[in-house]
Amino acid sequence: MTRTGIGYDSHRLAEGRPLILGGVLIPHELGLAGHSDADVLTHAVIDALLGAAGLGDIGHHFPDTDELWKGADSMALLVRVISMVGDARLRLVNVDSTVIIERPKLAPHREEIRARLAAGLGVEPGCVNVKASTGEGIGFVGRGEGVAALAIATLEPLV
Ligand code: MG
């Protein structure tokens, strides 16, 4: 049986923080604030994987009250989660995602993000898609206060 899961995350933009999306450091004057590295895209992908596998959510596995995950590299968390997926005798078919960000433009970084996510997930880049959208000047994204990300993952049984 094929299984699907969705993921959503948002983080606040702040000065003095790196902007890391899908494990890629994006040059920008603001970055994402959070307990971990605040990689909003990777967090959405993690929740999509956990959702598809029926394994709860990112906060359950990596609580932000736990000092262990302070400043954590979200790509390392992603690798742990894909390992959990394998332990559940499931295999990743594909991931699709959308980053909702006003600035900077993600197009120049899209292929690198895709390749980095695919490497972390242990799949070909063709199994991972990364899209970008803006807030059209409205809402917290449009005002440049934060960045949001959505992801969907499809899993199938390991044979
Ligand atoms: Mg998060």
Boltz pocket constraint, residues with backbone or C-beta under 6 A from the ligand:
constraints:
  - pocket:
      binder: B
      contacts: [[A, 9], [A, 10], [A, 11], [A, 34], [A, 38], [A, 39], [A, 40], [A, 43]]
      max_distance: 6.0
